[in-house]
């Protein structure tokens, strides 16, 4: 945000909306935004600005991203639990019918894509799809509503779309990667080592080359999984912020900005659904590859 008494520029507006509510430890002697130096031993506090966030380093926590993602996860569990206890053999209607359609759709995707035998894959895929969709869905809330409300209670920064935070998307991708490694070792055993060292060239002399190529390809999976979701959602959020900034450009831009906002929101419904679907399908594919024992 602009300093007190200064007019906020478009750049300040964009930076403010893209800054996470960050909690971490400032190092000893660091000069804070108010001119005071951090006392001996450092100070655990909420960051005010990019300089303080950078000074906090790797151990800083994005409180807003964690809070919203956990909250949406709880909503997902509560909603599906509510539907599950009310499901019956009779023809469903309303919300129950809609939830059953989602469950059936994802179950069919798992049956068509996953070629192993693992009861975890279907519920995992359902969780990933709905959770990512709910996180993406937050992008449709007008960008000024929640931050302005939070500022009324003294919270300076607030990003409400967890999937625009690479820490969240990469955290989910690493979780999938750990499952890939676990099932690769569990199903293939020593065959997993042979797969890394004897492919694509089936000769001991090419083991270093094979290992390099296979490890790079293996590590590319979680990076592509997490960064694809982050990149698409971050770009979408940036466009919403830029359109919102047009409303302050003068009365001439009010109507065009309103049409742009509505048009992009309608198109973004497809984007957020597609990104959740892609993340889910790639998870199924990667875990299916981990179960293939040649």
C-alpha positions, 0 to 999 in steps of 0.5 A: 500500500502507499504510505500514509498521506500519499496517493496510491498508484496503480503499481501500488494497487497491484503489488498490494493485491499480489502480496501474501499475509506473511508471518515470520522472523525478522533478523536482529538489527533489521530496520522495519517499515516504521524506522525501528530496528529489530531487537536482539534475537530477532522478532516473530511478526507479520510482514509489512511490505516486500522488504520484510518478507524477503528478510524473513527468508524461507521459514516465512509462512503465508498465513492467508494461503494456508488459512483459505486452503484449510478452510476450503478443505473443511468445507469440502469435507463437511459438504460431502459428509452432509450429502453422504449421510443423506444419500439413499436408494431413491432418485436423488435431486438437487445438491445430492444429485449434483454431488453424485454426478461429480463422484460418478464422473471422477470414478469413471475417469479413474477406471479409464485411466488407472490400470492398477489396483489401489482403492486410494486413487479414486478418493484421492482424485475426488479430493484433488479435483474438488479441493483445487476447484474450490481454491480456484473458485475464489478467483471469481470473488471481486478482488477488492471485497475481501482485502478491503474488509480485512483492512477494516479489522487491521489486516493489511494483506490478504490473498484469497486464492490459494492456487495463486501461491506456488507454495500451495500448488507445489506442496500438493504436487510434492505430495503426489510425487511422494506417492509416486515414489512410494508406489513405484518402490512398493510395486516394482521393488528393485525393478524401479532402480532398473527402470531408472538405470537401464532405460532407454539404453539397455546396457550397463555402460549407459547407466549414467546417461540413463540415470540422468535422463530418467531422474530429470524426467521424474523430477519434471512431473511435480514441477510441471504439475504444481507450476502449471496450476500456479501459472494459469491461476496467477495469470488469471488473478493478474487480469482480474486485478488489471481490470479492477484497476481500470475502474479508477482510470476515469468515468470513461472506463467504467462501462468497458471495465464492467464488460471486461470483468463480466466477460473474463469471469464467465470465461474463467469459470471454464479455466478454473474447472479445466485446471482442477481437471488437469491436475486430477488427471495428471495425478491419476496418470502419474500414479498409474505409471508408478503401478506399472510393473513390466 
